[in-house]
Amino acid sequence: MEFIVVTNNPLVKEKYENELNVDYADISFRDVLCKVRDMIHKGHRLLTHPLSGSVKPHETPYKSILVSKQATQMDLGEVSIIENSIITADKFAEKFPNMPQSVKEDFQLIDCTLITSGIDAVLRR
């Protein structure tokens, strides 16, 4: 299955931009969710959960999500998942306005590891 990696994580972009379809933007965690929501509304399928992993939205500035490359028909269940993910993210105050670079790199690595697992799972389907 062909897919798009939607991300705001520069490490994910660097690791996969030459081998996968990476949609990278320097945007917030919430904005990644909104970008994916807009894609879901156009009929792209959600291939990884928007809040995967044990890192909460307010604990990390980075998020990577897999969506199908081809848009078909909008799935209301997936719309609900992404909308609820945005609502959940909005419940938390941002904890990282002045995060040191070393901590940012740690969170980039965590997100990259999570999405790599998702990529492996999608490729095995």
Secondary structure, DSSP 8 states (H G I E B T S, - for coil): --EEEEE--HHHHHHHTTTSEEEE-S--HHHHHHHHHHHHHTT--B-S-TT-SS--TTT-S--EEEEESS--S--HHHHHHHHHHHHHHHTS--S-TT--HHHHHHHHHHHHHHHHHHHHHHHH-
